[in-house]
Amino acid sequence: MVLTRQQFVRLVRRSYLQLPHGVRQVLRNVDVVVEDRPRGDDRDLVSQGDTLFGLYTGVPLIHREGPDPMLPDRITIYRRPILERCATAEEVAEQVRITLWHEVGHYLGLDESDLHRLGYG
């Protein structure tokens, strides 16, 4: 599947705006960025044969003490792995939505089993 970076970023933005209003309100001090591929140690976060579509970096809300950290948490959506896995624009849009919501779930404190149970695994 071929989408320009700009088209892909629009899909991420659209998926973000589809998050429930209450969830968007708690996403304070969180950057959502698009990168082409995972780099360095990020590639080691998945098992052999699996693909990393997104990554949450930060301290989940349920583990925080005190005020928000000075540096923002970060949700990274990896463009190339998603495009390589999907055959249609509709599949890309759905994978972007699932990936973004999965990483937001980590920010909220959900673990992998919670996310799989909710359909965002």
C-alpha positions as CSV (number, residue, x, y, z in Angstrom):
1,M,0.0,0.0,0.0
2,V,1.3,3.4,-0.9
3,L,0.3,6.6,1.1
4,T,2.3,9.7,1.4
5,R,3.5,10.8,4.8
6,Q,1.0,13.6,4.8
7,Q,-1.9,11.2,4.0
8,F,-0.7,8.9,6.7
9,V,-0.5,11.7,9.3
10,R,-4.1,12.7,8.4
11,L,-5.2,9.1,9.2
12,V,-3.4,9.3,12.6
13,R,-5.1,12.7,13.3
14,R,-8.5,11.3,12.3
15,S,-8.0,8.3,14.6
16,Y,-7.0,10.6,17.4
17,L,-10.2,12.7,16.9
18,Q,-12.3,9.4,17.1
19,L,-11.0,8.7,20.6
20,P,-13.8,9.3,23.2
21,H,-13.8,12.9,24.4
22,G,-13.0,11.9,27.9
23,V,-9.9,10.0,26.8
24,R,-8.7,12.9,24.7
25,Q,-9.1,15.1,27.8
26,V,-6.7,13.0,29.9
27,L,-4.1,12.9,27.1
28,R,-2.2,15.8,28.6
29,N,1.4,16.2,27.9
30,V,1.4,13.4,25.3
31,D,3.0,13.8,21.9
32,V,1.7,11.6,19.1
33,V,4.3,11.3,16.3
34,V,4.7,9.4,13.1
35,E,8.1,7.8,12.2
36,D,8.9,5.6,9.3
37,R,10.3,2.6,11.2
38,P,11.4,1.7,14.7
39,R,15.0,2.5,15.5
40,G,17.7,1.0,17.7
41,D,16.4,-0.7,20.9
42,D,12.8,-0.2,19.9
43,R,13.2,-3.0,17.3
44,D,14.1,-5.3,20.2
45,L,10.7,-4.8,21.9
46,V,8.9,-7.4,19.7
47,S,9.5,-11.1,19.3
48,Q,11.1,-12.5,16.2
49,G,8.5,-12.5,13.4
50,D,6.3,-9.9,15.0
51,T,5.9,-6.3,13.7
52,L,6.0,-3.1,15.8
53,F,3.3,-0.7,14.6
54,G,3.4,1.7,17.5
55,L,5.1,2.4,20.8
56,Y,4.1,4.2,24.0
57,T,7.0,5.7,25.9
58,G,6.4,7.3,29.3
59,V,4.9,6.6,32.7
60,P,1.3,5.3,32.6
61,L,-1.3,7.5,34.4
62,I,-2.0,4.8,37.1
63,H,1.7,4.8,38.1
64,R,2.2,8.5,38.4
65,E,2.9,10.4,41.6
66,G,2.8,14.1,41.8
67,P,2.4,16.6,38.9
68,D,2.8,15.8,35.2
69,P,6.5,15.2,34.2
70,M,8.2,18.1,32.4
71,L,8.9,16.1,29.3
72,P,5.9,14.7,27.4
73,D,5.0,11.1,27.1
74,R,5.2,9.9,23.5
75,I,3.1,7.7,21.3
76,T,4.9,6.8,18.1
77,I,3.0,5.3,15.1
78,Y,5.3,3.5,12.6
79,R,4.3,4.2,9.1
80,R,6.2,1.7,7.0
81,P,5.3,-1.5,8.9
82,I,1.6,-0.6,8.7
83,L,1.8,0.2,5.0
84,E,3.7,-3.0,4.4
85,R,1.1,-5.1,6.2
86,C,-2.0,-3.6,4.7
87,A,-3.3,-4.0,1.1
88,T,-5.9,-1.3,1.0
89,A,-6.4,2.3,2.3
90,E,-9.2,1.0,4.5
91,E,-7.0,-1.6,6.1
92,V,-4.3,1.1,6.7
93,A,-6.9,3.3,8.4
94,E,-8.2,0.5,10.6
95,Q,-4.6,-0.6,11.6
96,V,-3.7,3.1,12.4
97,R,-6.9,3.3,14.6
98,I,-6.1,0.1,16.4
99,T,-2.5,1.0,16.9
100,L,-3.2,4.4,18.2
101,W,-5.9,3.2,20.6
102,H,-3.6,0.4,21.7
103,E,-0.8,2.8,22.7
104,V,-3.3,5.2,24.3
105,G,-4.4,2.2,26.3
106,H,-0.8,1.7,27.6
107,Y,-0.8,5.4,28.6
108,L,-4.0,4.8,30.6
109,G,-2.3,1.8,32.3
110,L,-3.8,-1.1,30.4
111,D,-1.5,-4.1,29.8
112,E,-1.3,-6.4,26.8
113,S,-3.9,-8.9,28.1
114,D,-6.4,-6.0,28.8
115,L,-5.9,-4.6,25.3
116,H,-6.3,-8.0,23.6
117,R,-9.5,-8.6,25.5
118,L,-10.8,-5.2,24.3
119,G,-9.9,-5.9,20.7
120,Y,-6.8,-3.7,20.5
121,G,-4.2,-6.3,20.8
